[in-house]
Structure formats: structure tokens, C-alpha cells
């Protein structure tokens, strides 16, 4: 059975010394998911409080319609309460934003977008919604609305369905990001996909408390005596917030990413004297995965491996290494032996991995996990911090050597700091 820690059962006094060891040897490898970059965002959705009909009124309505079956009566009550909820929710929260308003909102946010917001963006840019191909024909063919109402067409019926899904969360409000971004790319160009993503990512410069905690752990490692090796951080995030957190502490690092066309790894060095930066850049041209060994003398660095690519402001679409569409993920997994470049692979053995900000309900996250945990064949205890645990995830992890920590990321970071005495820069 998967071991689960939560509330006062979370052993921060065990975790803090692993993240901040005194040995000069890295024990825990932070593995950062999208949840880390959006952990400081909070929903501004307002919750309505509509006046629902009393049981007596519902009984009168059912009697008027001659509804006697319990299931039918229950569904009628669901339908009436849903309609009242939708109306009250829209009055409080407004209609879904237009394409222009959504883009403006994503750009103005200090933190990167949620996955569902990216999916919404590309559904408006494509434009495409699965609802149009599935729900509308069903409403018409099964006579779920009277003919005169069904004849209103997509322009009126789609907003009704979208409001139902968005306000009730009975289903996902958007199509999967991987699928809708694939659709967009098929009907546009890859460089357009890149352009829109960079537009809503590249101006994000404020690290979260979790980024800062990991930067502090890296700083601790590099300033420990003795410091035996590089410090490895892995992320699937496109943003540069982990880089910003390292820069706050002036921690020297090498950000590693792959160019998807060449299948070579590129390195950007930072937080070192200019002459050293130039020398390291010249010594380390793009390399294939099996030849990727950084030449840096005796200097120890943070190696930030950006597994799914990077959207740094200075990168161009021809330097694309993003993994975002269905095709990208298939290509990524089909080259599993090339996912981990040599220098990164050399830092993995014997170390615990701390997964932060991931949902293991996603098959692509599980595939990454399976690839990484096969790093040495060793039976090593790993950790995953997650706010909630689905039954699927619990079943999946029952056979994995991983401890699940049920906690928000801000709370988790504060818990580690409280045990490790870790100052966080403002």
C-alpha cells in the first residue's frame, strides 16, 4: 500500500535534512511540475447562493408533469437547481472572456497560466470545441430541446453548454491541452503555436515560495564544504521562474534544453563572471544525448534540466524544444533512451526524487515517472507532494516505492523551512 502523509503526520524533520544535508552530497532531486509555477495563483471565482425550490414546490412540479419514477424526479430536481445555479453564477462571474480578453488576462497575470487556460486559449484561436461535434447533434437528434429551441444553432446553444460545464464543473470546461494544441498546430504553423505560448509565458518573473525553497537548497549545496558534485533540478515547466529564483541568490547554473529538430542539447550558463560565461559557452556546443558531458573544470553548478523545453524571452521558434501536443508527447516517449542526457543521468543514481506540482492522473506524467525511476534499477524511496489524491492515483502508487504527501505547495515549503531554519529572500 502507498504510504500517505498528511497534516501533522508529514515528517518535515526527516525531509528538511535531506534537502539541506551537511555532507556536501545531494540527497534529493527536486522535480518541478506545472503546479509549482501556479501555486501562488488563487481563483477569483465567486460562489453563488441561489434560492432553490423547496421540496414541496418540487413535488408540485413533478405532479404537474406526472413524474412518478424516482430517477426522473431526481433528474428534474437536478435540472432545475442547475439552471438556477448557472444563472446566479453568471451574474456573479460574468460570461467566458473573449479571445482578446483572455490573452490580455494571461499576459497580465504575474504567474504562468493553468493548463486549462492554455487549452481555452487555443480552442479560441483554432477555433474548435468538441462540444460542437458531440453535444449539439445529440440535443437535436434525441429531441432534448423543442425544435424551435434546437434550431437556434451553435451560436446560442454552445454558450449555454459552456456555462453549464464552467459553472458546475460536472465535466471538464475545456478539451485536453495536448489535443487542442495539436489541432491548432495542424491548422496553423508550429511557429504560431510558439508565438502564442511565448506571449503568455515570457514576461513571468516572480518565483513562488517553492521555487525559492529549491533555490535555497541548491545554494546550500554549492556553498557546503566539501561540495562534491553539481546540484540537479529537473522541471517540465516552460517558464523561467526557477532560473529567476536562482538568480535572486546569485547561484551559478546551467539551464539545459533540447532542440526538437536537431535532437541536441543546448546549455545556457548564468550567474558567473562574463569571461567565464563566454569560456564555458565556447567549451560546450550543442551535443547529442549520449555525448552530453559538460566541460566546466572543477566548478560545481546547478544543472537545471528543462525536460519539456523552455520559453525564455531570448529564444526563437527555430530553437523550439517544447513538448505540448499529442505528437510531441508520442515523439518524446518514443525516444525514451534519449530523454536523459549523459551529464544529467550521471547525477541521478542513488538519489531520492521529490515530485512537486504533478497530477499522476495524466498518462504523460506517469510515463515520465516510469522513465526516471528506471534510472538505475535501484529500489529508492521517492516522494510526491500533491494537494489531493484520486482513487486512480492511490491504486497506481500502491505498487510504487513512493511516499505521497498531501499538502499544498506553499504549506509544504513553509513546513520544510520551519524545520530547516531556511531563510527565503524577499
N, C-alpha and C positions, 0 to 999 in steps of 0.2 A: 504493500500500500504506500502511496505517496505520503511523505511526511509534510504536514502543513503547520506553519507557524502563523499566528495572528495575535493582535493586541499585545497583552503583557507576556505572551509566550514567545515573542520574537527575541532571539538571543543576540541582541546588539553587542553585548560584552564579548561574544565569540567572533562576531563579524568585524568589528572595528579593528582588532589587532591583525586580522587577516588582510584588511585593506591598507593598514598602516603598520606593517611589520618593522621590526628593528634590525632585521637580518641583512638588509640590502638586496634581498631576493623577492621578486614579485610573486605573491601567492594567489592573487585573484585578478582575473582579466575582466574588466568591465565590457559588456556587450550591449550597446545602446540602441534601443528601438525608437519608433516614432513617438511613443508615449512620453519619452524623456523631454523631447522638444516642445510638446504641447502641454506638459504638466502644469505650467503656470497659467494656462488659459482656463477661463471659467465661463460656463454657459450663461448667457443673459436671457434665456428663455423664461417667460413668466408663466406661472401655473394658474389657470382659470379656476373659478369656483362657481360653476353654473347651477341654477336651480333645477334639479331633476324632478320628474313627476313622482308623486307618492305611490305606494303600492296600490292604493285604492283607485287612483287615476289610471294606472296601468291595467288594472282588472277591468275597468270600464272600457278602455280602448280595445282590449282583447275580446271582450264580449261583443262590441260593435262589429268587429271583424270576424267573429265566430272562430277565433283561435282557441282550440282546446288542448292541443298537444303541448307538452311541457317544453320540448325543444323549440317549437315555433314561437311560443310565448317568450321564451328566454331570448331568442334572436331578435324579436321585435323590441324588447326592452333594451337590448344591446344597440340596436339601430337608432332608437330614439335618443338614448343617452349619448351615443356617439355624435349624432347631429348637433345636439346642444353643446357638447364639448368642443366640436370643431368651430362652431360659430363663436363661442366665447374665447377660444384660443386665438382665432384670427383677429378678433377685436383687440386683444392684448398684444399680440406679437406681430401682426401685420401679415401681408401676403409674402410669398417667397420673393427674394430680391431678383431684379432683372440681371441680365448678364453684366451690364456696366456697373451696377451697384455691387454685385458680388465681387467683381475684380477689384473695385475700389476698396471694399471692406477687407479683402485678403491682403491687399498691399499695405493698408494702414495698420493692420494688426502687428504688435511687436513680436509675436511668435508665429512660427510656421502654421500652415493650415492643417486641419484634421483631414484624414483620408477621405471622409465622406464629402468634405467641402471641395477637394480636388475633383472627385467624381462628379459633383454637381457642376463644377466649372466646365469640365469637358463635355458634359451632357448638354450644356447650353451653347458651347462652342461648336459642337458637332453638326447639327443638333440631333440628339437621339434619346429616346426613353423607351425602355422595354414595355412600359405600360401601354403605349400606343399600339403595340403589336399583339398584346395579350389581353389586357383588361377591356379595351374598347370593343373588340369583336365579341367577347363573352357577354358584355352588357347588352349588345344588340341581339345576338343570336339566341340568348336564353331569356330575352324579354325581361331583364332585370329593371328596366325603366319603361314607362309607356312610350309608344312610338314617337310621340311629339317631343318628349324629353330626350330620347336616344338620338333623335335627328339633329340635335344641337351640335353634334360632332366634337372633334378633339379640342377645339378652341375653348369650349366650356366644360366638357367632361374631364379633361386632363387636370385642370386646376382643382376640380373637386376631389379627384382621386389623390392628387399630390397633397392636398390639405389633409385629407383623411390619414394618409400614411405619416406625414410630417408631424401632425398634432398628436396622434395616438401612439405612434411607434409600434403599431401592430405588425408592420413589416419594415424592411429597410427603406429609408427615404430615397436612396439612390441605387443605381446599378453598381456592381463591383468596379473599383477603380481600375484594376488591371484590364477588365473587359472594355470599359468605356474609353480608356486611353488608347486601347488597340483600335477601336472603331474610329476614333478621331484620327489616329495616325494613318489608317487605311484610306481615309477620305481627305487627307491633307498631306503634310510632309513632316518628316522627323524634326527638321529644324524649327517648324512651327510649334510642335509639342515642346521642344526645348525652350523656345522663346517664352511661352506662356508660363512654364514652370519656373524659369529663372525670374520672371517678372514678379511672381508672388513669393519667391524664396530669398532672392539675393540681398534684400535690404534688412534681413533679420539679424540683429547684432547683440541681443540681450540673452546671455545664458540663463538657464534655470538653476535652481539650487542643486539639482542632481549633477548637472554639468560641472558646477563649481566644486562639488564634493569630489568628483572623479579627477578634476584638475589638481585639487589639493593632494589627493593620493599620489598622483604622478609626481608632483613637486616633492613630496615627502620621499619618494623612492629615489629621485635623481640627486637629492641633497643628503641622502643617507651615506654613512661611511661604514663599511665599503658599499659602493654601488656596482654590482657585478654585471648588469646587462641592461638592455633597453627595456622600456616600460610599454607594454602593448595595450591599446584600447581599440576595440572593433565597433563599428557602427554601420547600420544600414540606412542612416539618415542622409538626405541630400544637403541639408543646411550646414552652415559653418559655425554653429553655436559651440561645439566642443573646442574648435580652434580658438574662438573668442575667449572661452574660459581659461585656456592655457596661456593665451596672450596676457590676460589680466595678471597672471602670476609670473609672467616672463619666463615660461617654461619652454626650453628648446624642443621643437618637434619636427617630425617628417610626416606629412599627410600623403598617404598612398592611395591611388585610384587607378582603375583600368580604363584604357581607351577601347571601346567596344569594337571598333573597326579593325584595329591592329592587333587586339588581344595582347597588348603590352601594358606594363605597369609604369606609371609616371609618379614622380616624387616631388613634392614642394616642401622645401626646408624653411623654417621660420624661427624667429627669436634667437638669432645669433648675429655676431658681427658681420658686416657686409662682405668683407673679404672672405670670411669662412663660408658664408652662404654661397658666394659665387664659386668657390672651390668645390664645395660639396655638389652643387648643381652640375658642374662640369664632369665630376668623377662618376656621376650616377645618371647616365642617359636612360631612356626607356628600355625596359628589359622584359623578356618573356617570363611567365610564372616560375618555371624551373630554374631560371638563371638570376632571379631577383634577390641579390645579396648586396645590401647597402655597403658602400665603401665610405667609411667615416672615421677611420683611425680608432683611437681609444675613447672617443667621445661617446657618452651614453645619451640617448634621446628618447622622447616619447614617440612611438610608432603608432600613428592614428590611421588604421586601415579602414577606408570608406568602401565597404563591400559592394554597395549598390550605386556607387558613383557620387558625384559632387556637383553642386550648383554654385560654386564660388563665382562672385561677380566678374572676375577677370577671365573666366573660361568661355570658350566659344562652342557653338554647336558641333563643330568638327572634332572637338575633344570630348564628345559625349561618351559617358560610361554608365548611363542611368539604367537601372532595372526597374521598370514600371509597368510595361504592358504584358499581356499574356505571353506574347512571343519572346519578350525579354527574359521572363522567368523560365520558360522552356529552354531557351538557349543557355541561360545561366546554369540550370541544373544539369543540362546535357554535357556541360564542360566541368563537371564536379571536381575532376582531378586538377583543374586549373584555378579553382576558386581561391585557394590559399597559396599565395606566393611564398617562395622558399624562406625569405627572411622572417615573414610572419609565422610560417609553420615551425621554424626553429624555436620560437618563443612560446609555443603552445604546450609542449609536453610537461606533465606533472603539475599543471596549474588548474585551479578551480575557475569556472566561468560564472560570472554573475550577470544574468539576463535582466535587463531593466527596460520596462516600457513596451513589452511584447504581449500580444494575444496569441496563444498557441492554438486557437481555433482555426487560424489561417494555415492552409496547407503549405504556403511558401515559407512561413516561419518555421514550421516543423521540418521542412526539407533542409533549411539552413542549420537547424539544430542537429539533425541527424548527420550532416556533413561535418560539422565542427566536433561533435562528441566522438566521432570516429578518428579523431586526430592522432591518437597513439595506441588505441586498443586498451588503454588503462581504464580501470573502474574508478573514476574520480567523482567525488561528491560535488555537484554543481548546485547553484541557487537561481531562483527566478522570483522577481518581485512583481506582483500583479495585484491590481485593485480588487478583482473579482475572479472567481474560478467557476467555469461552466462544468456541467457533468461530463461533457466530452473531454475537456482538459484533464479533469480528475482521473478519468478512465485511462487516458493516454499516458499520464505520468505515473500511474500505478506500477508500471514496469520500468520506469526510468530512475536512475540514481540521482534524483534532484529534490531539493527541499523547496517547497513553494511558500513564499512569504506573502501573506495577504495584507497589503498596505498600499496607500497612496505613496507616490514617489517623494513628495515633499515631506510627508511624515517619516518615511524610511530614512531619508537623508538627515533629518533632524535627529532621529534615533541614533544613527551612527555617530553624528557629531557629539551628541551628549555623552557617549561612551568613550570617544577618542579624543575629546578636547580639541576638535578641529576648527580653527577659525576660518570664516568664509569672508572674502573681500567684498566690500560694498560695491 
